[in-house]
Amino acid sequence: MCGIAGIFHAETPKPVDPARVVRMCDALAHRGPDGSGVWTDHGVGLGHRRLSIIDVAGSPQPMHAADGRAVIVFNGEIYNFRELRRELEQAGFNFRTNGDTEVILAAWQKWGPDCLSRLDGMFAFAIFDLATRSLFLARDRFGVKPLFLAHLSDGSIAFASELKGLLAHPQLRRRVNPQAIEAYMAWGYVPDTHSILAGVEKLPAGHFWVLEQGRAPGRPQRWWDISFTERERGSEADLSAQLVHLLREGVRSRMVADVPLGAFLSGGVDSSGVVALMAEASASPVQTCSIGFDVAAYDETSYARQVAAMFGADHAERIVATDDFAAIDALAAMFDEPFADASALPTWRVCQLARERVTVALSGDGADEAFAGYRRQVFHHHEERTRAVLPASVRAPIFGTLGRLWPKADWAPRPLRAKATLLALAESGEAGYARGLSVTLPEARAALYSDSFAASLAGFRAEDELIALMRSAPGRSGLDRAQYADLMFWMPGDILTKVDRTSMAVSLEAREPLLDHRLVAFAARLPEGMRVRGSVGKYLLKKSLERYLPHDILYRPKQGFVTPIAEWLRGPLADASRGIATGSLAQTGFFQPQAIATLAEAHIAGRADHSRTLWQLLMLEKSLGQLGVTG
């Protein structure tokens, strides 16, 4: 696991100052504390920071191909590199190192861009071909590893693993992208379709980009997609057997490391399943770690402890105080772009604990997206049945009117929180799902925006991107389309960003065995009844894990990392809540200060729960301050 950065002059090659690339890489030192390197040639510069995982003593980067034709910088891990190496050796390639970086180079030399479909792993890399004077940039299937791109005023294109790498380049202009603010206020993160700074992009997951000197840059090309259009056939027992085989393969392939390896363990289905399969494959106790809270309502350590004991894990846990809000500034610096998923705090804490013991940790991320484990997916599946029976001409006036009249009841038991469901049923499936995913709804955002900021959006509405993605999704049903959107939009923007930044902040490599692409492709082919059965999501996954885990682990209500931001913003952060209306964010002119003040006072007084929106605004203010942007 590493950090990469580089500069490329396409149309008019110019010399690249190595010191500039060094500064970009130094900004990524946390991603690679074990080594660094820079290489430059006419019109190109590549830089690398290394966290040694495979071939610890070898594989320095930037790395040259054996024939000297190409140079690579690479962030990630290729889990099948040994199999690929044997195939390439049979084809006549010779290798000087024992790692995966040289295998990527050889695979690219033999197969060109088609090499990507042969790589099983998480990666973002850049290869410069000295013969064709071209740069090949690529990102893995799901976007586990990030890659930011910037078009600079001198005509060059810069890239880096994190935005802070680009910020180290003196020609990067720090102007806010209004559409990114709108997207952030909708989702709580800046999706891969945008960047908080104008002129900066992200290479989309499953895409590559070829840049050639002497030619105007084209656009990135998709090299991989997931399809929900086919269905597996077979009995539940047969499908379960296939699933367990794929789970084992995904876990075992990600246990290859030349450094200490462990796992995050929350006590939920997914991380517990990963630990169970690690224990099955390991001759020594699995190193596990979990984070708990000093308030019982937020604490799951008893479940993690139960699972660790079942499999003889070497378990560590740490209790974090629920007043851990002092870390807000550190989070803003960690993510660069505004990021309002409050579970980032405990995720960072569990990464810190893991790094005290191991260098690589396996997580349970990806199963909810692939197997329909989110409550919203289950609700959407059932809502789609209603939409199939009642035409829009009936649903829109009835459910729309009821939804507008129904009181918002965040405090009520879940079955009584009908407002969101009624409003969703009044819309199309895609629009309803987008509404359900939104942190701050369109009408609430509009009430906060200033007139000038609203005009700068030129009609852009964040939900429209998700709706369009769902409508074009390769799937048969509403559930298919919702899962596709979660895998392609939500997961890289939120879940994978959260884990990458918090783990890399402490120089820890996190691996996601449940995102093995063969496993996810199999999950996408499962009949809907094998994904959602009644009110149970991840049906087949849970049934398949019954041989490993007890009922109370598999079927207890999903909790996840919960942070008490509503209490913080009424209590110790009440002044911070009020201060948003008069602080630096208010000076940007993006929002109406009085609207923010009204929101904050209603929350502090307990008349409403506006915690998610206030947290978004607070993290936006912190982020813009870190970026040195005021408007």
N, C-alpha and C positions, 0 to 999 in steps of 0.2 A: 504494500500500500504506500502511495507516494503522492507527491504534488508535482504537476508539470506546468510549464509556461513556455511561451514562445512568441516570436515576432516574424511575420512573413510579408514581404513586399511582392505583390502580384504583378500589377501592370507595369510598374517602373522599378525594377530592383535597385535598392540602395543599400549601402553598408549598414549592418546592424551593430550597435555598440554592445559588446558583451556585458559591460557594467549595468546596462539597462535590464538585461535579462537576469543578471544576478540579483538585482533589487526586486524584480518580480518574484523570483524563487525564494528570496529571503522572507518575503511576506507570507510564504507558505511553509516556513520552517517547521511548524507544528505537525504538518502532514508527513514530514520526512526528516527526523532528527539525526538519522544515522549516516547521512552522506549527501553530497551535492555535486552537480557538474553542469557545465555550460559548454555548448558548441555553437560556433557561428561560421557561416559561409556567406558568399555574396547574396544579399537579399534575404537571409534567413538566420534565425537564432533559436536554439532549443535549450531549455533548461529543465533541471530535475532536482527534486528533493526526495531522498530515499528513506523509507521505513523497511528495514530488512526482515523478510518473512521466509522467502525461499532462496536457496543458494546464498546464505547470509554473507559469506566471504567473497562471493563473486558477483557477476552481473552488474557492474557499474553502468550508470547511464549519464548522459546520452550514450547509446550503444551503436556501434557501427556493424553492419553486416559483414560476414566473413570475406566477401569479395570487395568490400569498401564502397559498394554502390549506394547504400541507404543508411540512414541514421534514425533511431527511434528514441522517443521518451514515452513512458508508459506508466499509468496509474491503475492498479488493480491486481487481480489474480486470474490466471487461466488454470482451471482445475484439471483439464484433460491434457495438459501440456506434455506429459510423458508419452501418452498414446500418440499425439501428433508428432512428437519428436521421432518416435520409432518409424512412423510412416514417412517422414521427411528424410530420415537417414537412408531408408530403402530407396528413396528417389535420388540419392546422391549427395545430400547436404551433410556437411560436417559441422559439428558444434564445439565451441571452445568453453562454454559455461554449462552449468547444471540447472539453470533457471528457465522461467517461462518467457522472459523478454526476448531472448534470441530465437525462441520458437515462433513468436509472432512475426519477427522479421523474415524468417525463412518461409513461413506460411504465406506472407504477403508477396514475397518474391515468386513463389510457385503459383499461387492462385489469384493474386491481385485482390480486388475488393471481395471476391467470393470467399476469401479466407475467413471472413467474419462469421459466416454460417457454421464454420467448423470449430469456432472458439466457444468453449463452455466456460463462462466466467463473468466477472464484473470488470469493466475496463473503460478507460478513456485514453486514447493514445494518439500520437502524431508521428508520422513517418515521412521523412524528406528523401525523395529520390534524386540523387545527384545527376543521373543521366537525363531525366526528363525535366528536371528543375521543378518538380511538383511536390505539393504537400498533401498528405492523406490524413485526414482527421476522422476519428471514429469513436462512437459511444455504444455501450452495451445495450442489450435488448430492452431492459426495463429502466435504464437510467440510474443504476445504482451508483455509478461514478459520474460526477458532474464535469461539464466543460463549458466555460464562459468564453464568449468571443466579442471582440470590439473592433469596430471600423474607426480608425484613427485619422486625424486631420492630414497626416502626411501621406495618406493613401495605403498605409500598411494595415494588416489585420493582426491583432494580438489575441492570444488565448491563454487561459489559466484555469486551474482546477477550482479556484474560488474567485469571487469578485475582488477580493483584497489583492490578489495577484495583479489584476488589471489596474487597480487603483494606484499601484506603485509606478505605473507608467505616466510620465509627466504630461503626455498629450491627451490623456483621457479626460473628456469634459464631464463635469459632474452636474448634469442637468436631469431633472426628474422626468420620467416618462408618465404622463397622466393616466394612460391606460393601465399601467402597472399598479397605480394607486387604487383605481377602480377594481381591478382584479383582486388585489390584496384585501380590500374592504369586503369583497364578496366571500373570499375563500379563507382568509387568515394566513395566506402565504402568496408569494408571487409565482404563478405557474410557469412551466417551461416555455410557454408561448410569449412570455414577456420578461423584461428585466427592469428593475427599479430605475436604472439609468438609461436615458435615451442614447442610442448608438451601440448598446450592448445587447447581445443575444445569448441564448443557450443552444448548443447543438442538441436537437431533440433526441430522446431515447430511440435506439434502433435506427439511427441515421449515420451516414458518413458524408464527408465533404471533400472534394478534390479541388485544390487550388493550383493553378499553373502560372509560372512566371511568364509575363508577356501577354497574359489574357485577363479579361475582366472576370471577376469571380462569378460563378454561377450560384446555384442554390444547393443546399444539402439534399441528399437522396435517401429515401427509406430503404433499409436492407432487411428489416424484419418486422413482422406484425403478428398478432395473435388472432385466431379465428374461433368464433363460437358457432359456426354454421353447420358443423357436423355433430353427430351424436354417437357415443359409444354404445355398443350392444353387448348384452351379457347379463347374467344374474348379479344380484347384489354381492354374492360371495366372490364371483369372478372379478368384478370391478374392484372390490375391496383388496383382493390379492394383488392385482396390478398396482393399486394405489400404494400399498405397503412396500412393494418392490421399488417403486419410484421414490418414495420417501427415504428408504434406506440408501439408495444411490445418491440422492441429493445430499444427505447428511454425510455419508462417508467420503464423498468427493471433496467436501469442504473441511475435512479434518486433516488434510495434508498440510503440514507446516514444519519448518525447522526451528520453531520457537514455541514457547508455552502457549497452549490453547485451552479455552474454556467455553462457557456459555452463559448468557443471560437467562435467568429463571424467575419468571413472575408468579408461577403457580397457575397460569392459565393454560388453555388447551395447547396452544401452538408451541410455546417455549417448553412446556412439559413434554410434549411429544418429541421435540428435538433432543432433549436431554435423555429421554428413554432410549432413543435410537443411537445416540452417542455412547451410552453405557453399554448397549448391546455390541457395539463395534470396538470398544476400547478395553485393553487389558488392565488399565489402571483407572483409579477413580476419576470421574469427570469433575473438573473444577467449575463450580457454579457460583453465581452471585446474584443477590437481589437487594432491592431497596424497599424499605418500609417507611411509614410515617408515624408520628407521635400522636395521631388521632385515629382511633379504631376504624372509623367510617372510611378512611382512605388507605388502610393498611391491608396488604395481602400476604405478608411474610409467612403466616402460618401455613398457607397452601404451598408456598415455595419450599418451606422446610419439610413438609410432608412428602413432596415429590423427591427432594434431595435425599431424604432418608430411605425412600423406596429403592433408589438405585445406587445407594452407597456413595453419593457424590461428596466431594470435598467442598462443603458449602460455606459461603461467607455472606453475611448480610449487614446492612447498616441502616440505622433509623435516622431519617432526615426530619428535621423540625418543619412543621407546616408554615413557619414564618421565614422560609428560605428565599423570600423575595429580594434579598440583598444582591442576588446573583443576576438581576435583570440587566444591568449594564454589561456584564460579561456575556450574556446571551446575545445581546445586540451586536457586540463585537464579533462574536462567533459566527453569526449567520450573515452579516453584512446587509443583505436585504431584510426588510421587515418580516418577521415570522412570529405568528401569534398562537401557535399550538402550544398551550401551556404545559403539555406533557414533555416538552423539551427539557424543562428543569430536572425532573426525576430521571429522564433518560441520560442527561449529562452526568448526574450523580452516580448512576449505576455504571457508566463508562469509567468514571474515575475509580470506582471500587474495583472494577475488573482489571484496569491497567496496573493496579498494585500487585496483581498476581499473574497476569497473562499478557500476551501481546496480540492474540487473536481471540475473538469471542463470536460464537454462533448465536443468532437471534431467531425468533419465530415470526419475523415480519413476512408478509406476503400471503399468508393463508386466508385471511379474511377477504382480501380482494379476489383471490383465485377460486375460493370455494364458497363464497357468499356467506361470510361470517358476520357481516355488519347488520345491526338491527334495521338500518335504513334499507338495505337490500331486501330483507325479508318483507318489510312493510310494502316496498315498491312492487314486489312480486304479487302480493295480494291485491294491491291497488290496481294493478294492471288487469286483474280478473274483473274488477268492477268496471273499468274502462271498456273492456271488451263487451260487456253486457249493456251498458248505458252509453248512447252516443253523446258526443260533445255538446250537442244542442240541448240535451237534457241536463248533463252534468254541470255545465258552466253556470247557468242561472241558479240551480238549486244549491249545489255545493259552494259556489262562489258567495252567494248571499249568506248561507249559514256560516261559512268561514269568516266572513267579515264581521258578523254579529257575535260570533263565539268569543268569549273572553280569553285573553292570553293567560295561561295558568301554569307558569313554570314551577310553581310551588306544589301543584296538585299531583296525586298519583298518576303514573304514566297513562292509564286508560282514559283519564279525563282530559288529557292534553290533546284535544281533538282539532284545535284550530289549524295547525299546520297540515294535518291529514285532509281536512275539508278543503282547504285552499289548494292543496296539491291535486285532489280529485277533480277540481274545477278546470284543470289545465291538461295539456297533453302529458303523456308519460315522461317525455324528456324534460319538459318545462317543470313538471312536478318534482322530478328527481333533482333537478338543478336547484329548485327552491329549498328542498330538504337539505342539500349540501351547504347552502349559503349560511355564512356566519351572521352577516348583516344583510337583510333583504333589500331588494332594489329601492322600495319605497322609503325604507329607513335610511339608506345611504343618501338618497336624493335630498332628504330633509337635513342632512348634515353638510352637504356640499355648498360652497359659495356659488354664486351665479357665474362668475368667471371660470371657475374650475369645471362646472357642469358644461359650459360652452366648449371648453378645451377638449372634452371627450368626444365631441362631434358625433354624438349618437351611439358611441360604443357602450355596450352593456356586457358585463363580464359573463353572465349566464348564457349569452348567445353562443359563445365558443363551446361550452359544454353541450348545449342542445344540439349544435351542428355535429359535434363529434359523435354523439349518441345516434343521431339519425343516419350517419354514414357508417356506423359500426357494422362489422361483419358478424351478424348474429341473427337469431330467429325470433327472439322474444324480448320483452321489456327487461327481464332479469339479465339476459345476455348483454343487452346494451348498457345497463347500469354497471355491470361488472367490467365491461370493456372500458367504460369511462373511468372507473376507479383504478384500473390497472394502468391506463395510459395518461391520465390527467392528475388524479388525486395522489396516487402513490409516488410518482417521481417528484411532484411538487411539494408534498407534505411529508409522508412517512420516510422516504429514502433520503430526502434532504435533512430531516431531523437527525436520523441515525448517522449519516455521513459527517455532518458538522460536529455533532457532540462527541462522536468517537474519535474523529481526527483531531479535535481540539486537545485531546490527551494522548495522541499518537497511538491509538488503539485501532486495530483492523476489525471491523464488524463484517460478518458474512451471513448471507441469507439463504440457507439451504432450501427453504420452502419456495424460493423463487427460481429453482432449477427450471429451465425453460421447458424441458420434457414433462415435468410434473405439472406445470401451469397449463401447457397445451392439453394434457390429459384432463385436467380439471375443467377446461373450457368445453370439452366434448361430453362431459357428463350430462345425462338427462336432468332436467330441472328438479325432479323429485329426489335425485341423489345429492343435490346441493341444498335445497330447501324442502323440508318435510314438516308441514304444519307451521308451528312457530319456531322450529329449530333450524338454524343455519348451519352450514358446514356438516350436513347430515352424514355423508359417507365418510368424511375425515374422522368425525367423532366415533362412528361405529367401528372404523378400522383400528382406532387407537384403544378400543375397549380391552384389547388383549394386553395392553401395557398400563393403562391408567384407570383409577377408580372413578365411579359414577360422579362423585361430588366434585371432582376436578373437571370432568368432561362436560357436565350439564349444569353447573352453577351459572348464575347470571354473569354475563360479560362485564368486567369492570375496567380493566386497563389502568394506565397511570392517570390518576386524578390529582389535580392541583387546586387548592381552595381559593381560586382567584376572586370569587364573589365576596368571600369573607375578607380577603386582603383589601379589596377596593372600597369596602365599607369601613374597615378598621384601620390597620397601620398604614395603608396606602390611600386613605381617604383624601389627604391633602394632595397627593399626586393625582388623584382623580380630578379634583377641582382645578389643579394647576394646568391641566391640559388645555383648558379654555383660554388661558392667559400666557402660556409658555411659547416655546419656539415653534411648535406645530401651528399654533394660532397665527403666528407671524408669516407663515407661508402663503396665506390667502387661499388655501385649498378648502377650508371649512368655515362654517359660521360659528364663531366663538360662543354666541348665546345658545345655539342649539346644543353644543357640547356641554355647556354649563348646566342646562336644563336636564340633560341626560344624566350627568354626574350626580346632581342633587337628588333626582328621583331614585337613583340606585343607592346612594348613601342613606337616604331616609327609609329605605326598604319598601318603597311603593312599587318598585319594579326591579327586575333583574336585567341590568344592562352590562353585566360584567364582561361578556365576550366582546362587545363593541368597544367598551372603555379599554380593555386590555389591548385590543387591536390599535386603538389610537395611541396608547402609551408606548407600545412597542414600535409603532411607526415613528413617533417622536424621537425615541432613543436611536432608532436606526438612521434616520436622516441626520441626527447629530453626529453619529459615528462616521457617516459618509461625508460630512462637511457640507451638506446640502441644506439650504434654508428656503428654497422656493424654485 
